[in-house]
Amino acid sequence: MKKILFVCLGNICRSPAAEGVFKAKLTEQGLESDYVVDSAGTSGWHIGERADGRMIKSAAQRNYDLQSRSRKVLDSDFDEFELIIAMDRSNVRNLQKMGGGRKHRANCFLMTDFCQKYKGVEEVPDPYYDGEEGFSHVLDLLEDACDELIKRLEAKEL
């Protein structure tokens, strides 16, 4: 069983959306029992909260159900998860600090490392201060990246 953790800053917009999109795509392909999927934030500002209402609404318009509750990345996550997928470079730097440079099991990637349609996009932008189109753009990027991530995982390339 593969264990994947999606990470953003507050775990209320991008990473819970990535978790929801990824789970839905796994279900579409009959792969949901082969994976453990979670999301977390590098900050603890929103612990216990559901995703931002605007992201829930945008995701629901595409039939994604965002049920997770915000949590902060735990030290144990670095050993429990095989892949940690960060939404932007700031998240990667925060994860590196949190991991303390020690050897751990997880491999860290940027979500956009898996984009195919949006190859020129370097990070999944934080839509928190943007309008509806910002949330929609994030979902476009996540759908693209999740398709390729599943493809590579199933091909045993990761």
Secondary structure, DSSP 8 states (H G I E B T S, - for coil): -EEEEEEESSSSSHHHHHHHHHHHHHHHTT-GGGEEEEEEESS-TTTT-B--HHHHHHHHTTT-----B--B--TTHHHH-SEEEESSHHHHHHHHHHHTT---S-EEEEGGGG-STTTT--S----TTS-HHHHHHHHHHHHHHHHHHHHHHHTT--
